[in-house]
Amino acid sequence: MINYLTKFLENLSDICEPIRKLTHKENAWNWTFEHDKAFEMIKKAVTKTPVLKYFDSKSETTLQCDASEKGLGASLMQDSQPIAYASRALTKTEQNYAQIEKELLAVVFGMEKFHQYTYGRKVYVESDHKPLESLYKKPLYHAPKRLQRMFLRLQRYDIELKYKQGKYLYIADTLSRAYLRSTDGNESKTQDEILLVRSDIEVEVEQINMTDYLAISEERQKLIAQSTQQDKTLQQLIKTIENGWNNSEHPSELDPFYNVRDELSVQNGIIFKGDRCIIPNAMRNEILSQIHTHIGIEGCLKRARECVYWPRMNSELRDYISKCDVCQSLAMKQPKETLKSHDVPSRPWAKIGTDLFTLSGNDYLITVDYYSSFFEVDRLYDTSSKTVINKLKQHFARWGIPETVISDNGPQYSSEQFKQFSKQWDFQHKTSSPGHAQSNGKVENAVKTAKRLMRKAKKSNSDPYIALLNFRNTPQQVTKYSPVQQMINRRTRTLLPMKSALFESKIPENVRSNIMDNKKRQEKYYNRSARDLNELKQGEIVRLTPQDRHKEWEKGVVKNKKSERSYEVEKENGRTVRRNRKYLRRTNEQFNPKCQTEEINIDPNEQEISHDDNKNSIRTLSIQSCPMLKRNLNRVAVMEDRFRNQAG
């Protein structure tokens, strides 16, 4: 502080000479009357002109404020020169305030101490407490009760609160550490009489009891205080709050509280972080159960953040809720993932998709080309693998063998017979995850188009094959060419009169690039509200989205990864199913395989990981071996009607 004021002090070097000699290494430390005299002369010099200047109503006014462990300091400045000093000691109650409360109290103390200078004009307040600057700019209701009272008191002043590093607040920092203690007369007074010396707001703020704002019974408050008293970590924290934090020497168990140290205060044996009560370790499980009311993670977090606090509370609450069987079994569906488009083939019929659909009681097979969107529709008189394979062979003989065939996991495609067909005809067979039709969207769109054409043809009593012919010759919006042009490089004859030149062969241009550009546009808009889910690892516990929205999420364990977003999952009943990542939710619950003696009901929506090469492609359940399992050998298996129809 004296070094900062050197430029305003005359003959300072002469006055300080006796004290300066004490700092030399060769001199022994011996404080004498001569040093006392020099020290008193320095104190007098800094409290009168030319060090203290006269107040100028036209100059910019700055108030420097600081709070130490036991005192407040303030200095009114103009043009970097002090006009007046002020300091005072903190009462025992004020010493238990959070640091941010002490810092704001220093501002209130300084503004009201120099009221005749600060009222009615712009004052720049400098504080070394950065959180105070941002909190002052927020709405008043965001602040804790004590800070609200002090902010209200400051509203009559026109101030701009700015952060300044403590090492540059030379005067205020010194005054807060060398604060003005009570005089001999005051020391003999009672505490109530001493309170009268301070401003009304300082007394009012001190009388705020944070426990009065806890909406709990007195018995519960006593229980929290007792648990806090028995918690060794919190007792160490109370001592540290009262004695002050040391950056290098505080106990390691208090590290989680270090970043919020400025917000901590103690009242009635309870520690507060702002307005929030810090819960002792022994009561945290009880509080977690009270916070968790099955309203979801975010809702519980919002409730908790309003009233309680402890280190890692958010992560503990998330973990607690993630293990709740009720919440996990009745969870909402997961958000959609980003769009993963199929690679665009370089030529027609290199990649095809196939699927079965039913219309007006009849079964059909649809086969669509991923390059041209050209599709074939075949009537099926049964849905066995053999029939489907024969229809595909006809198309392969006409258009060639594709490199890749994509289908769902229907019994026709998951049979051993179809597996042998893919080997013999040398094509790669890829399947989509059960229940995730989006992964084979090309076929799904083709099915919609085929159904629409066939329904309209039936209603208008027209030939559905004419409708299919016209569709194949209709130019597409994306490529500007019709499916048949992209397939065979020319148009085919329809009932419309056309010039012969239109039937000439012509290779469509930029088909693949146009398709790719369109896919990129689709991904851009789709992905705005989508996000990727984290990859699952083998052995992780998950919940499976129910096929029926009225059912509950089932528990399972990841067995292995089939493709980028497809996993094999074993459920608690021993069945292994395949699911897309979208339908798997990670959980922290325990996996408990069930060895049941009762009959297992077959869910028609489930696609099991098994193969059967019999003619009807009806797959059987493989019951997991278990030493406690008893088989009912007298049980008669009854075939459902829908399976009997397939077998007929």
C-alpha positions as CSV (number, residue, x, y, z in Angstrom):
1,M,0.0,0.0,0.0
2,I,2.8,2.5,0.9
3,N,4.6,1.7,-2.3
4,Y,1.4,2.4,-4.3
5,L,1.1,5.8,-2.5
6,T,4.8,6.7,-2.9
7,K,4.2,9.2,-5.7
8,F,1.9,11.2,-3.3
9,L,4.2,11.2,-0.3
10,E,7.0,13.7,0.3
11,N,10.3,12.7,1.9
12,L,9.1,9.1,2.3
13,S,12.6,7.7,1.9
14,D,13.8,9.7,4.9
15,I,10.8,8.7,7.0
16,C,11.2,5.0,6.2
17,E,15.0,4.9,6.6
18,P,15.0,3.4,10.2
19,I,12.5,0.7,9.1
20,R,14.3,0.0,5.9
21,K,17.5,-0.8,7.7
22,L,15.7,-3.7,9.5
23,T,15.3,-5.4,6.2
24,H,19.0,-5.7,5.5
25,K,20.5,-9.2,6.1
26,E,23.4,-8.0,8.1
27,N,21.2,-6.2,10.7
28,A,19.5,-8.0,13.5
29,W,15.7,-7.5,14.0
30,N,15.2,-5.2,16.9
31,W,12.1,-3.0,17.0
32,T,12.7,0.2,19.0
33,F,11.1,3.5,19.8
34,E,12.7,5.0,16.7
35,H,10.9,2.5,14.5
36,D,7.6,3.2,16.3
37,K,8.1,6.9,15.6
38,A,8.8,6.3,11.9
39,F,5.7,4.0,11.6
40,E,3.4,6.5,13.2
41,M,4.8,9.3,10.9
42,I,4.0,7.1,7.8
43,K,0.4,6.5,9.1
44,K,-0.1,10.2,9.6
45,A,1.4,11.0,6.1
46,V,-1.1,8.7,4.3
47,T,-4.1,10.2,6.0
48,K,-3.7,13.8,5.0
49,T,-2.8,15.9,1.9
50,P,-1.1,15.6,-0.5
51,V,-1.8,11.8,-0.2
52,L,-5.5,12.3,0.4
53,K,-7.0,14.6,-2.3
54,Y,-10.1,16.8,-2.2
55,F,-13.3,15.3,-3.7
56,D,-14.0,16.6,-7.2
57,S,-17.7,16.3,-8.2
58,K,-16.8,16.4,-11.9
59,S,-14.2,13.6,-11.8
60,E,-14.8,9.9,-12.2
61,T,-15.3,8.2,-8.8
62,T,-14.1,4.7,-8.0
63,L,-14.8,2.7,-4.9
64,Q,-12.3,-0.1,-4.1
65,C,-13.7,-2.8,-1.8
66,D,-12.3,-5.9,-0.2
67,A,-13.1,-8.4,2.5
68,S,-10.7,-10.6,4.4
69,E,-11.3,-13.3,6.9
70,K,-12.1,-11.0,9.7
71,G,-12.4,-7.4,8.3
72,L,-13.7,-5.1,5.6
73,G,-11.8,-2.4,3.8
74,A,-12.9,0.3,1.3
75,S,-11.2,3.2,-0.3
76,L,-12.8,6.1,-2.3
77,M,-10.6,7.0,-5.3
78,Q,-10.4,9.7,-8.0
79,D,-7.7,9.6,-10.6
80,S,-6.1,6.7,-8.8
81,Q,-5.6,8.8,-5.7
82,P,-7.4,8.1,-2.4
83,I,-10.0,10.5,-1.0
84,A,-11.0,8.6,2.1
85,Y,-10.4,5.3,3.8
86,A,-12.8,3.0,5.8
87,S,-12.4,-0.3,7.5
88,R,-14.1,-2.3,10.2
89,A,-14.0,-5.7,11.9
90,L,-16.5,-8.4,11.1
91,T,-18.6,-9.7,14.0
92,K,-18.4,-13.4,14.9
93,T,-21.6,-14.0,12.9
94,E,-20.3,-12.2,9.8
95,Q,-17.1,-14.2,9.9
96,N,-19.2,-17.3,9.2
97,Y,-20.6,-15.7,6.0
98,A,-19.7,-17.2,2.6
99,Q,-16.9,-15.2,0.9
100,I,-19.2,-13.8,-1.7
101,E,-21.4,-12.5,1.1
102,K,-18.5,-10.8,2.8
103,E,-17.4,-9.2,-0.5
104,L,-20.8,-7.8,-1.2
105,L,-21.0,-6.6,2.4
106,A,-17.8,-4.7,1.8
107,V,-19.4,-3.0,-1.1
108,V,-22.5,-2.0,1.0
109,F,-20.2,-0.9,3.8
110,G,-18.1,1.3,1.5
111,M,-21.1,2.9,-0.4
112,E,-22.9,3.7,2.8
113,K,-19.8,4.9,4.6
114,F,-19.1,7.4,1.8
115,H,-22.8,8.1,1.1
116,Q,-22.2,11.9,0.8
117,Y,-19.8,11.2,-2.1
118,T,-21.5,8.2,-3.8
119,Y,-25.2,9.1,-3.7
120,G,-26.6,10.7,-6.9
121,R,-23.6,10.0,-9.2
122,K,-22.1,7.2,-11.2
123,V,-19.6,5.1,-9.1
124,Y,-17.4,2.4,-10.4
125,V,-17.0,-0.3,-7.8
126,E,-13.9,-2.5,-8.0
127,S,-13.9,-5.9,-6.3
128,D,-11.5,-8.9,-6.6
129,H,-14.4,-11.4,-6.4
130,K,-15.3,-12.3,-10.0
131,P,-18.5,-14.2,-9.3
132,L,-20.0,-11.0,-7.8
133,E,-19.7,-9.2,-11.1
134,S,-21.8,-11.8,-13.0
135,L,-24.3,-12.3,-10.2
136,Y,-24.9,-8.5,-10.0
137,K,-26.0,-8.6,-13.7
138,K,-28.6,-11.4,-13.1
139,P,-32.2,-10.9,-12.0
140,L,-32.5,-10.3,-8.3
141,Y,-34.4,-13.5,-7.6
142,H,-31.4,-15.6,-8.7
143,A,-29.4,-14.4,-5.6
144,P,-29.6,-16.0,-2.1
145,K,-31.5,-14.3,0.6
146,R,-28.6,-12.4,2.2
147,L,-27.3,-11.2,-1.1
148,Q,-30.8,-10.1,-2.1
149,R,-31.1,-7.8,0.9
150,M,-27.7,-6.2,0.1
151,F,-28.5,-5.9,-3.6
152,L,-31.8,-4.2,-2.7
153,R,-29.8,-1.7,-0.5
154,L,-27.5,-0.9,-3.4
155,Q,-30.3,-0.2,-5.8
156,R,-30.5,3.5,-4.6
157,Y,-27.0,4.0,-6.0
158,D,-25.9,4.2,-9.6
159,I,-23.0,1.7,-9.6
160,E,-21.1,-0.4,-12.1
161,L,-19.5,-3.4,-10.5
162,K,-16.2,-4.5,-12.1
163,Y,-13.8,-7.2,-11.4
164,K,-10.2,-6.3,-10.6
165,Q,-7.4,-8.7,-9.5
166,G,-6.7,-8.5,-5.7
167,K,-3.0,-7.8,-6.2
168,Y,-4.0,-4.4,-7.7
169,L,-6.4,-3.4,-4.9
170,Y,-3.5,-2.2,-2.8
171,I,-5.4,0.0,-0.4
172,A,-8.6,-1.9,0.1
173,D,-6.8,-5.2,0.5
174,T,-4.5,-3.7,3.2
175,L,-7.4,-2.0,5.0
176,S,-9.4,-5.3,5.1
177,R,-6.5,-7.1,6.8
178,A,-5.5,-4.2,9.1
179,Y,-9.1,-3.3,9.9
180,L,-10.1,-0.8,12.6
181,R,-10.8,-2.7,15.8
182,S,-13.2,-1.7,18.6
183,T,-12.1,1.1,20.8
184,D,-11.7,0.6,24.5
185,G,-15.1,2.2,25.0
186,N,-16.8,-0.1,22.6
187,E,-15.1,-3.2,24.1
188,S,-17.0,-2.7,27.3
189,K,-20.3,-2.4,25.5
190,T,-22.8,-5.2,24.9
191,Q,-23.2,-6.9,21.5
192,D,-26.5,-5.1,20.9
193,E,-24.9,-1.7,21.6
194,I,-22.1,-2.4,19.2
195,L,-24.6,-3.3,16.5
196,L,-26.1,0.2,16.7
197,V,-22.7,1.6,15.5
198,R,-23.2,-0.3,12.2
199,S,-25.7,0.5,9.4
200,D,-29.2,-0.8,9.5
201,I,-28.6,-3.1,6.5
202,E,-25.5,-4.7,8.1
203,V,-27.5,-5.5,11.2
204,E,-30.5,-6.7,9.1
205,V,-28.4,-9.0,6.9
206,E,-26.7,-10.5,10.0
207,Q,-30.1,-11.4,11.5
208,I,-31.1,-13.4,8.4
209,N,-31.4,-17.0,9.5
210,M,-31.0,-19.3,6.5
211,T,-32.7,-22.2,8.3
212,D,-35.9,-20.1,8.4
213,Y,-36.1,-20.5,4.7
214,L,-35.9,-24.3,4.8
215,A,-39.4,-25.7,4.2
216,I,-38.8,-28.6,6.6
217,S,-39.8,-29.2,10.3
218,E,-37.6,-28.2,13.2
219,E,-37.0,-31.9,13.9
220,R,-35.7,-32.5,10.4
221,Q,-33.4,-29.4,10.8
222,K,-32.1,-30.9,14.0
223,L,-31.5,-34.2,12.4
224,I,-29.5,-32.6,9.6
225,A,-27.5,-30.6,12.1
226,Q,-26.8,-33.7,14.2
227,S,-25.8,-35.7,11.1
228,T,-23.5,-32.8,10.1
229,Q,-21.9,-32.9,13.5
230,Q,-21.2,-36.6,13.1
231,D,-19.8,-36.2,9.6
232,K,-16.0,-35.9,9.9
233,T,-15.7,-34.3,6.4
234,L,-18.3,-31.7,7.0
235,Q,-16.9,-30.9,10.5
236,Q,-13.5,-30.3,8.8
237,L,-15.3,-28.2,6.2
238,I,-16.9,-26.0,9.0
239,K,-13.5,-25.4,10.6
240,T,-12.1,-24.4,7.2
241,I,-15.0,-22.0,6.4
242,E,-14.5,-20.4,9.8
243,N,-10.7,-20.2,9.7
244,G,-10.4,-19.5,6.0
245,W,-9.2,-21.5,3.0
246,N,-5.6,-22.1,2.2
247,N,-4.9,-23.1,-1.4
248,S,-2.1,-25.5,-0.6
249,E,-2.9,-26.7,2.9
250,H,-6.6,-27.6,3.1
251,P,-7.4,-31.3,3.6
252,S,-7.7,-33.4,0.5
253,E,-11.2,-34.6,1.4
254,L,-12.3,-31.0,1.0
255,D,-11.2,-30.8,-2.6
256,P,-14.8,-31.3,-4.0
257,F,-15.8,-28.2,-2.1
258,Y,-12.9,-26.0,-3.2
259,N,-14.5,-24.6,-6.4
260,V,-17.6,-23.5,-4.5
261,R,-15.8,-22.3,-1.4
262,D,-16.9,-18.7,-1.9
263,E,-20.6,-19.8,-1.7
264,L,-20.3,-21.8,1.6
265,S,-21.6,-20.5,4.9
266,V,-22.5,-22.1,8.3
267,Q,-25.6,-21.4,10.3
268,N,-27.2,-23.3,13.2
269,G,-24.8,-26.2,12.6
270,I,-25.9,-26.6,9.0
271,I,-23.7,-25.8,6.0
272,F,-25.2,-23.9,3.1
273,K,-24.1,-23.4,-0.5
274,G,-26.0,-20.2,-1.3
275,D,-29.6,-21.1,-0.4
276,R,-29.1,-24.8,-0.7
277,C,-28.5,-27.1,2.3
278,I,-25.5,-29.4,2.2
279,I,-26.6,-32.9,3.1
280,P,-24.4,-35.1,5.3
281,N,-23.2,-38.4,3.8
282,A,-25.4,-40.5,6.2
283,M,-28.6,-38.9,4.9
284,R,-27.9,-38.8,1.2
285,N,-29.5,-42.2,0.3
286,E,-32.7,-41.1,2.1
287,I,-32.7,-37.7,0.3
288,L,-32.1,-39.5,-3.0
289,S,-35.2,-41.6,-2.5
290,Q,-37.3,-38.5,-1.6
291,I,-36.1,-36.6,-4.6
292,H,-36.8,-39.6,-6.9
293,T,-40.5,-39.6,-7.6
294,H,-40.4,-41.3,-11.0
295,I,-40.7,-38.0,-12.9
296,G,-37.6,-38.5,-14.9
297,I,-33.9,-37.6,-14.5
298,E,-34.2,-34.0,-15.6
299,G,-37.2,-33.3,-13.4
300,C,-35.5,-34.8,-10.3
301,L,-32.3,-32.8,-11.0
302,K,-34.3,-29.6,-11.2
303,R,-35.9,-30.4,-7.8
304,A,-32.6,-31.3,-6.2
305,R,-30.8,-28.2,-7.5
306,E,-33.3,-25.9,-5.9
307,C,-32.8,-27.0,-2.3
308,V,-29.9,-29.5,-1.6
309,Y,-26.3,-30.0,-2.5
310,W,-23.4,-32.3,-2.1
311,P,-20.4,-33.1,-4.3
312,R,-21.2,-35.3,-7.3
313,M,-24.9,-35.1,-6.4
314,N,-26.0,-35.0,-10.1
315,S,-24.1,-38.1,-11.0
316,E,-25.3,-40.0,-7.9
317,L,-28.9,-39.0,-8.7
318,R,-28.6,-40.1,-12.3
319,D,-27.1,-43.4,-11.2
320,Y,-29.9,-43.9,-8.6
321,I,-32.6,-43.3,-11.2
322,S,-30.9,-45.5,-13.8
323,K,-31.2,-48.4,-11.4
324,C,-35.0,-47.9,-10.8
325,D,-36.9,-50.8,-12.2
326,V,-40.1,-48.8,-12.5
327,C,-38.5,-46.0,-14.4
328,Q,-36.5,-48.2,-16.7
329,S,-39.4,-50.6,-17.5
330,L,-41.8,-47.7,-18.4
331,A,-39.3,-45.3,-20.0
332,M,-40.1,-43.2,-23.1
333,K,-38.6,-44.1,-26.4
334,Q,-35.1,-42.9,-27.2
335,P,-34.4,-39.9,-29.5
336,K,-33.8,-40.6,-33.1
337,E,-30.3,-41.2,-34.3
338,T,-28.6,-39.4,-37.3
339,L,-29.5,-40.7,-40.7
340,K,-27.1,-43.4,-42.1
341,S,-27.8,-43.7,-45.8
342,H,-27.0,-46.7,-47.9
343,D,-24.1,-46.4,-50.3
344,V,-25.3,-45.5,-53.8
345,P,-24.5,-48.3,-56.2
346,S,-22.3,-47.5,-59.3
347,R,-24.7,-49.3,-61.7
348,P,-28.2,-50.8,-61.9
349,W,-29.1,-54.0,-60.1
350,A,-25.8,-54.1,-58.1
351,K,-27.8,-53.8,-54.9
352,I,-31.4,-54.8,-54.5
353,G,-33.9,-55.0,-51.6
354,T,-36.7,-57.5,-51.2
355,D,-39.6,-57.9,-48.9
356,L,-43.1,-59.5,-48.6
357,F,-46.3,-57.6,-48.2
358,T,-50.0,-58.5,-48.1
359,L,-52.8,-56.7,-49.9
360,S,-56.5,-57.7,-49.9
361,G,-55.6,-61.1,-48.4
362,N,-53.0,-61.9,-51.1
363,D,-49.2,-62.2,-50.5
364,Y,-46.7,-60.5,-52.8
365,L,-43.0,-60.3,-53.2
366,I,-41.4,-57.0,-54.1
367,T,-37.8,-56.6,-55.4
368,V,-36.4,-53.1,-55.9
369,D,-33.2,-51.8,-57.4
370,Y,-31.3,-49.4,-55.2
371,Y,-29.8,-47.5,-58.2
372,S,-32.9,-46.9,-60.4
373,S,-35.8,-47.5,-58.0
374,F,-37.1,-50.0,-60.6
375,F,-39.1,-52.7,-58.8
376,E,-40.8,-56.1,-59.6
377,V,-43.9,-57.3,-57.9
378,D,-44.7,-61.1,-57.8
379,R,-47.9,-62.8,-56.5
380,L,-47.1,-65.6,-54.0
381,Y,-49.3,-68.6,-53.4
382,D,-47.3,-69.5,-50.3
383,T,-44.6,-67.6,-48.4
384,S,-42.0,-70.4,-48.0
385,S,-38.3,-69.9,-48.6
386,K,-38.5,-72.1,-51.7
387,T,-41.2,-70.0,-53.4
388,V,-39.4,-66.7,-52.6
389,I,-36.1,-68.1,-53.9
390,N,-37.7,-69.3,-57.2
391,K,-39.1,-65.8,-57.8
392,L,-35.8,-64.2,-57.1
393,K,-34.1,-66.6,-59.5
394,Q,-36.4,-65.5,-62.3
395,H,-35.4,-61.9,-61.7
396,F,-31.7,-62.8,-61.5
397,A,-31.9,-64.7,-64.7
398,R,-33.5,-61.6,-66.4
399,W,-31.4,-58.8,-64.9
400,G,-28.3,-60.6,-63.6
401,I,-27.1,-61.6,-60.1
402,P,-26.8,-58.6,-57.8
403,E,-23.8,-58.1,-55.5
404,T,-25.9,-57.4,-52.5
405,V,-29.4,-58.4,-51.4
406,I,-31.0,-56.6,-48.4
407,S,-34.0,-58.0,-46.6
408,D,-35.6,-58.1,-43.2
409,N,-35.3,-61.1,-40.8
410,G,-38.5,-62.8,-41.9
411,P,-38.4,-66.7,-41.8
412,Q,-38.1,-66.8,-45.6
413,Y,-34.8,-65.0,-45.5
414,S,-33.3,-66.3,-42.2
415,S,-33.7,-70.0,-43.2
416,E,-30.8,-72.3,-44.0
417,Q,-32.3,-72.7,-47.5
418,F,-31.9,-69.0,-48.3
419,K,-28.4,-69.1,-46.8
420,Q,-27.4,-71.8,-49.2
421,F,-29.0,-69.9,-52.1
422,S,-26.9,-66.9,-51.3
423,K,-23.7,-69.0,-51.4
424,Q,-24.6,-70.9,-54.6
425,W,-25.6,-67.7,-56.5
426,D,-22.6,-65.7,-55.0
427,F,-24.3,-62.6,-53.5
428,Q,-24.0,-61.0,-50.1
429,H,-27.1,-61.2,-48.0
430,K,-27.7,-58.4,-45.5
431,T,-30.5,-58.2,-43.0
432,S,-32.0,-55.3,-41.1
433,S,-32.6,-55.3,-37.4
434,P,-36.1,-56.6,-36.5
435,G,-38.6,-53.9,-36.0
436,H,-36.4,-51.3,-37.6
437,A,-37.9,-50.9,-41.1
438,Q,-36.1,-47.6,-41.6
439,S,-32.8,-49.5,-42.3
440,N,-34.5,-50.9,-45.4
441,G,-36.3,-47.8,-46.4
442,K,-35.9,-48.3,-50.2
443,V,-38.0,-51.4,-50.0
444,E,-40.6,-49.9,-47.7
445,N,-41.1,-47.0,-50.1
446,A,-41.5,-49.4,-53.0
447,V,-44.1,-51.4,-51.0
448,K,-46.1,-48.1,-50.4
449,T,-45.9,-47.2,-54.1
450,A,-46.9,-50.7,-55.2
451,K,-49.9,-50.9,-52.8
452,R,-51.0,-47.4,-53.9
453,L,-50.9,-48.4,-57.6
454,M,-52.7,-51.6,-57.0
455,R,-55.5,-50.1,-54.8
456,K,-56.1,-47.4,-57.3
457,A,-56.2,-49.8,-60.2
458,K,-58.7,-52.0,-58.3
459,K,-60.9,-49.1,-57.5
460,S,-60.9,-47.7,-61.0
461,N,-61.3,-51.2,-62.6
462,S,-58.1,-50.8,-64.6
463,D,-55.2,-53.1,-65.2
464,P,-52.6,-52.9,-62.4
465,Y,-49.8,-53.9,-64.9
466,I,-50.6,-50.8,-67.0
467,A,-50.2,-48.7,-63.8
468,L,-46.9,-50.4,-63.1
469,L,-45.7,-49.8,-66.7
470,N,-46.6,-46.1,-66.5
471,F,-44.8,-45.7,-63.2
472,R,-41.6,-47.3,-64.6
473,N,-41.7,-44.7,-67.4
474,T,-42.3,-41.7,-65.3
475,P,-39.2,-39.4,-64.8
476,Q,-38.1,-39.0,-61.1
477,Q,-37.7,-35.6,-59.5
478,V,-34.2,-36.4,-58.2
479,T,-32.5,-38.0,-61.3
480,K,-34.8,-36.5,-64.0
481,Y,-34.9,-39.9,-65.6
482,S,-37.5,-42.7,-65.3
483,P,-36.7,-46.0,-63.5
484,V,-36.7,-47.9,-66.7
485,Q,-34.3,-45.4,-68.4
486,Q,-31.9,-45.8,-65.5
487,M,-32.3,-49.6,-65.7
488,I,-31.9,-50.3,-69.4
489,N,-30.8,-46.9,-70.8
490,R,-34.0,-46.4,-72.8
491,R,-37.8,-45.9,-72.5
492,T,-40.3,-48.7,-73.0
493,R,-43.4,-48.4,-75.1
494,T,-46.6,-47.4,-73.4
495,L,-50.2,-46.6,-74.6
496,L,-49.2,-43.0,-75.1
497,P,-48.1,-42.0,-78.7
498,M,-44.3,-41.4,-78.7
499,K,-41.7,-40.5,-81.3
500,S,-39.4,-43.3,-82.3
501,A,-36.4,-41.2,-81.3
502,L,-37.5,-41.4,-77.7
503,F,-36.9,-45.1,-77.7
504,E,-33.3,-44.8,-78.7
505,S,-30.7,-45.9,-76.2
506,K,-29.1,-43.1,-74.2
507,I,-27.0,-43.4,-71.1
508,P,-28.5,-41.3,-68.3
509,E,-26.1,-38.7,-67.0
510,N,-25.2,-37.7,-63.4
511,V,-27.7,-40.2,-62.0
512,R,-25.4,-41.4,-59.2
513,S,-24.2,-37.8,-58.3
514,N,-27.8,-36.5,-58.2
515,I,-28.8,-39.4,-55.9
516,M,-25.9,-38.7,-53.6
517,D,-26.7,-34.9,-53.5
518,N,-30.3,-35.7,-52.6
519,K,-29.2,-38.0,-49.8
520,K,-26.9,-35.3,-48.4
521,R,-29.8,-32.9,-48.3
522,Q,-32.0,-35.4,-46.6
523,E,-29.3,-36.1,-44.0
524,K,-28.8,-32.4,-43.4
525,Y,-32.4,-31.7,-42.5
526,Y,-33.0,-35.0,-40.7
527,N,-29.9,-34.7,-38.5
528,R,-30.9,-31.3,-37.2
529,S,-32.9,-32.9,-34.5
530,A,-31.1,-36.2,-34.2
531,R,-28.0,-37.4,-32.3
532,D,-26.0,-40.6,-32.3
533,L,-26.2,-42.9,-29.3
534,N,-23.1,-44.3,-27.7
535,E,-21.8,-47.6,-28.9
536,L,-22.7,-50.6,-26.7
537,K,-20.1,-53.1,-25.5
538,Q,-20.4,-56.8,-25.0
539,G,-21.7,-57.6,-21.5
540,E,-23.5,-54.2,-21.0
541,I,-26.9,-54.4,-19.4
542,V,-29.7,-52.8,-21.5
543,R,-33.4,-52.4,-21.7
544,L,-35.2,-53.4,-24.9
545,T,-38.0,-51.2,-26.4
546,P,-41.2,-53.2,-26.4
547,Q,-42.8,-54.0,-29.8
548,D,-46.1,-53.2,-28.2
549,R,-46.2,-49.7,-26.7
550,H,-48.5,-51.0,-23.9
551,K,-45.8,-53.4,-22.7
552,E,-42.8,-52.7,-20.5
553,W,-39.1,-52.4,-21.5
554,E,-37.4,-55.8,-21.0
555,K,-34.0,-56.3,-19.5
556,G,-31.1,-57.9,-21.4
557,V,-27.4,-58.2,-21.8
558,V,-25.4,-57.4,-25.0
559,K,-23.9,-60.6,-26.5
560,N,-22.2,-59.2,-29.6
561,K,-22.3,-56.5,-32.3
562,K,-23.7,-57.6,-35.6
563,S,-23.2,-54.4,-37.6
564,E,-22.7,-50.7,-37.0
565,R,-26.0,-50.2,-35.2
566,S,-27.3,-53.7,-34.7
567,Y,-26.7,-55.9,-31.6
568,E,-27.6,-59.4,-30.4
569,V,-29.1,-59.2,-26.9
570,E,-29.9,-62.0,-24.5
571,K,-33.1,-61.4,-22.5
572,E,-33.6,-62.6,-18.9
573,N,-35.8,-65.5,-20.1
574,G,-32.8,-66.9,-22.1
575,R,-34.0,-65.8,-25.6
576,T,-31.5,-64.1,-27.9
577,V,-32.9,-61.4,-30.2
578,R,-31.4,-58.8,-32.5
579,R,-32.1,-55.2,-32.1
580,N,-31.1,-51.8,-33.6
581,R,-29.2,-49.5,-31.2
582,K,-32.2,-47.2,-31.3
583,Y,-34.3,-49.7,-29.4
584,L,-31.6,-50.4,-26.7
585,R,-31.3,-48.2,-23.6
586,R,-28.2,-48.6,-21.4
587,T,-29.0,-49.2,-17.7
588,N,-27.1,-49.7,-14.5
589,E,-29.4,-52.4,-13.2
590,Q,-28.3,-56.0,-12.5
591,F,-29.0,-58.7,-15.0
592,N,-30.8,-61.7,-13.4
593,P,-31.3,-64.6,-15.9
594,K,-34.5,-66.5,-15.1
595,C,-34.8,-70.3,-15.2
596,Q,-38.5,-70.8,-15.6
597,T,-40.4,-74.1,-15.5
598,E,-43.5,-72.6,-17.1
599,E,-44.2,-72.6,-20.8
600,I,-42.6,-69.9,-22.9
601,N,-45.1,-67.9,-25.0
602,I,-43.9,-67.1,-28.5
603,D,-44.2,-63.4,-29.3
604,P,-44.9,-63.1,-33.0
605,N,-43.1,-59.7,-33.1
606,E,-39.8,-61.2,-31.8
607,Q,-37.2,-62.2,-34.3
608,E,-34.9,-64.9,-32.7
609,I,-31.4,-65.6,-33.7
610,S,-31.9,-69.2,-35.0
611,H,-32.1,-71.0,-38.3
612,D,-34.3,-73.8,-39.5
613,D,-34.1,-75.5,-42.9
614,N,-37.6,-77.1,-42.9
615,K,-39.9,-76.3,-45.6
616,N,-42.2,-74.0,-43.7
617,S,-39.4,-72.0,-42.1
618,I,-41.1,-72.1,-38.7
619,R,-38.3,-71.5,-36.1
620,T,-38.3,-73.2,-32.8
621,L,-37.1,-71.8,-29.5
622,S,-33.9,-73.1,-28.0
623,I,-34.3,-73.2,-24.2
624,Q,-31.1,-72.3,-22.4
625,S,-29.6,-75.1,-20.4
626,C,-30.1,-74.7,-16.7
627,P,-29.5,-77.2,-13.9
628,M,-32.8,-76.2,-12.2
629,L,-34.9,-76.4,-15.4
630,K,-37.6,-79.1,-15.6
631,R,-39.0,-79.9,-19.0
632,N,-42.7,-80.8,-19.4
633,L,-42.4,-83.7,-21.8
634,N,-46.1,-84.2,-21.9
635,R,-46.8,-80.7,-23.2
636,V,-48.4,-80.6,-26.6
637,A,-47.3,-77.8,-28.9
638,V,-50.2,-76.1,-30.6
639,M,-49.5,-74.3,-33.9
640,E,-51.1,-70.9,-34.3
641,D,-53.4,-70.3,-37.2
642,R,-51.1,-67.8,-38.9
643,F,-48.2,-70.4,-38.9
644,R,-50.6,-73.1,-40.1
645,N,-51.6,-71.0,-43.1
646,Q,-47.9,-70.7,-44.0
647,A,-47.4,-74.4,-43.8
648,G,-50.5,-75.2,-45.9
